Amino acid sequence: WWHNHLNLTVGQWPANAFEPANTSEGIPIGIHWNDGPVRCHAPLQGCRGFLEVFYSAADEDFFEDLRPNDMEPLGILQGEGAAAKLKRLHTAVMEATKPLFENRSISQPEEPPTMLVVGIWDRTGHGYTAPTKVYYSLDSSTPGGADPLEKACGVPGLTDKEYRDSLLFPLPGLKQVVLANNDWSAMPVEKMFGDWAEESLLQAERALHANGVPRPSWLDEDYYNLKVVGEAIVTFV
């Protein structure tokens, strides 16, 4: 229906889906229209597939309770025994998206989905834990005072250079083995602008730079010097 009726294939709902909308069903909804495989008979016609309706660290128990146990992040809801929960989720999604249908004078679909798939990562340190980036702040006006990297990580004396070197090249002295993923980055909250693939690509580009690979011709030189050369501080002896 998001393709067939609303023509929504990119973006989020609400505007920042990481802060989901609360619903009367007690199920928070934060939609990413482009996240989920979809098949169509033709563009925006006869489409069917999956829609990501929640991606957040917000407190909830509907999705979390679907995982089998603390060590298994995958949960699948389908079949006759799942009908009530799938209907409840559909009600929550329709409540959250009601303004979109009203603005287009379109009736909302009544039939609930036939399957729900969830991936749950724990952030408390128990069970299957989540990879997570580190945000810190040097701003003294931050509530509770400045929160530098060493304090945020609980590692006395930890510097940006040590963190970056250790994560980008996890095996000391081997710069051919690289870890490039935005979920293992550290940055001041003042510079944070989103959890995007850009950070993963930047890390990979810094590793290439450290290995002597020149800037790609299509990559803006000023951007490269600022984001890659300026932060590729790894040195090998």
N, C-alpha and C positions, 0 to 999 in steps of 0.2 A: 504493500500500500504506500510506502514512502516513495517508491519509484512510480508506481502505476497511477496514484491519485494526487500525491503532493509534489511530485517532481523534485524531491529533495535527495540529492546524492552526495553532497559535500556539506561540511560544517557541523555544528553541534546544536543541541537543544537541551536545556537553556544555553545561553550564549557561552557560558563556561560550564561545560558538562561535568567537570571535575567537582563542581559544587552542585550536586543534583537537586532536582525539585522534589519536595516532599509531597506525598499523596495520602489520601484518606485510607488507603490500604496499608499504610505503614511501609511501603516499598519505595525507596528513593529512585528517581529516574533521571538519568543523564545520558542523552543519546548522541552517538557519533554516527551521522548518516552514512559516511563512507566506509565505516569499519564493519566488515562482514561480507562473506561471499554471496553474490547475487547472480542468478541466471535469468535472462529475459528472452522471449521469442523475438522481440525487436526492441530498440531503445525505448524505455519507459512503457513497454507493453508486455503483458503476460509475465511479469517479473515475480520471482520467488527466491527466498534465501534467508539469510540471517541478518539481524540488526543488533548492533551493540547498544544496549539500553542502560548499562551501568559500568563505569570505569572510574573508581574513586576510592579514597581511603575513608570516606564518610562512614559513620557508625551505622550498621544495619545487621540484620540476622536472616533475612529471607534468602539471599543468595549464599551467604556463608554456611547456612545449615544444610546446603545441598551437597557439600563435599562429604565423602565417606568417612574420613578421619583426618587428623592433623597432618599426617604425612602424605596424603593424597590430594593434590590441588584440583583434580578434575572431577566435576560433578555433572551428571546428565539427567535431565528430567524429561520423560516421555512415556507414552503408553497410557492405558486406562487409569492406572493408579495416580497418574500425574494431572488428570483433568482439572481438579479443583485448584491446584496451585497455578497451573497455566492460565486458567480463567482469571484468577486473582491478579496475576502479573499483567495480563491483557487489560484488565480494568484500570490498573495503575498507569500503564502506558497511554491508554486512551484519555485518562484524566489529565495527564501531563501535556499531551499534544492537542487537547481540545481546541485551544485558540487557533492552531494552524488549520484545522479543518473548518472552523467557523469563518476564518478570514477568506477562505476559498469557497464557502457555501457548499461544502462537501460533507456527506454523511460518513461517520466513522465506521470502519469494518467491525462487525459483531463477532466474527469467528476468531477464537484465540489461536495462538501458535500451536504447533504440534510437538515442538521440542524446545528445550532450553539447555544450553551448555554453559557452564561456569568454570572459571579458573580462579582459585582462591589462594592468595599468598599471605602468610601471617607476618605481621609487623611487630609482634611482641617478643620474638626470639624463640618461640615454641613451634615445633613441627616444621613443616615445609615453609621456610622463611622467604621473604621477598628481597630481590636485589633492589637496593634503594640508594639514590644519590644523597649527597650531604649538602645541606644548605646552612650557611653560617652568616654572621653579620659582625662587622667591626664598628657599626654605628652605636655610639654610646647612648643614643636616645631610644634604642630598642627596649621594649618592656623587659625588665629584669636585668638590663645592662647588656653590654656587648657580648656576642657569642662567637668568639673566634673559632677557627677550624679545630685547633687542638682541644678546645672545650666541647665542641659539637661532636667530635669523635671519641672524646675521652682518652686521648693519647697526648700526654704532656710533651710540649716542644714540637709537635707535628707541624710541618710547613706545607705550603701549597706545592712547592717543588718536590718534596719527598712523597706527598700523596700522589701527585701526577706521575712521577717517575715509577713509583711502585705499582700503580694500576695500569698504566699504559704498557709497561714492559715488566710483567710479573716475575719473570725469571731473570735474576741479576746477570748482567753481561750479555744476554741474548736478545738483541734488538730485532731479531727475525720473528720472535714470538710476541704477538701484540694482542692486547685486550682493548677493544674499541666499542663502547656501548654507553649511551647516555645515562643508563641507570647506575653507572659507577663513576659518575663525575662529582666534583665538588665545586661549588661556586657561591659567591656572596648572594644573598637574597636580593640585593639591590641590582644585580645584573641578570636575574632570572627572568626569562621571557616566555618560557613554555617548555614542556617535555617533548621536544621534537627530535626527529632523526638527524637534524643538522648537527647536533652535538656529537653523535656517533660518527658522522662523516668527518667532522673536524678532527676527532681523535685519530681516525685512520689516516687523515692527511698529515697530521703531525708526525705519526710514525713513519710515513713514507718520506717526509722531509728529513727525519733523523737518519734514515737509511740512504740519503743522498738522491732521492727522486725529486726532480724539479717541479715547480708549479705547473699545473695543467694550463694550457693556453686559454681555455675558456673561463678560468676562474679569475675573478677580478683581483688585480694585483694589490690594491690597497687593503681589500678584505683579507687576502692571503697573508700579507705582512702583519696585519693586526691580529688575526685569529689563529694563524698557523705558526708563522715564524716567531711572533711575539710571545707565544705560549709553548712553543716546542723547546722546553728548557732541559731536555734530557741530554746528558753528556756521557760518553763512553770512553773509557781509557783502554 
